[in-house]
Amino acid sequence: MKNVLLGLFVVIGFSTLAQTKIGHVDSQKLLDTLQSRKDAIRKLDSMKTAGMEELKIMDADFQKAYQDYMTNQASKSPAERQIIEGRLMQKQQMLEATQASLEEGLQIVSEELNKPILDRVQKSIDIVADRKKLNYVLDVSATMYSKGGIDITSEVITELLLLDAAARK
């Protein structure tokens, strides 16, 4: 009786596995194809460059003030040194806060820019997977081993470009 049940489970398992259709895409290729992603990267790089320039100016101001303090501290009274040290600490704290704010802002903008792009990628994959009646679609960059399956990258790119063009209008 056990052998009959085991045999039945094996047959059902193999028939289910044989009916499973698997496709794969190259997500990096999909993303590299999109003009909206290239635009998003450019915008993010532009914001990063502007922020880094602001940080560089703030750092130069801090370094100059620190050098002035180090050069002239012997001629200052203890009260003056304390006031100058307080200002230096404020400048350093402002520099650190600005850097943290820049990093946080870049992260938020990156997420805002990438979410609609990733949504279009997912929708394109869904459309092609439904059309081909696939049960699974794997990303080749995250797959350790694959032998077989259907490469749907080019079809997804076609759908993706249509969705991207519509979104950019």
Buried (B, 14 or more C-beta within 10 A) or exposed (E): EEEEEEEEEEEEEEEEEEEEBEBBBBBEBBBEBBEBBEEBBEEBEEBBEEBEEBBEEBBEEBEEBBEEBEEEEEEBEEEEBEEBBEEBEEBBEEBEEBBEEBEEEBEEBBEEBBEBBBEBBEBBBBBBBEEEEBEEBBEBEEEEEEEEBBEBBEBBBBBBBEBBEEEEE
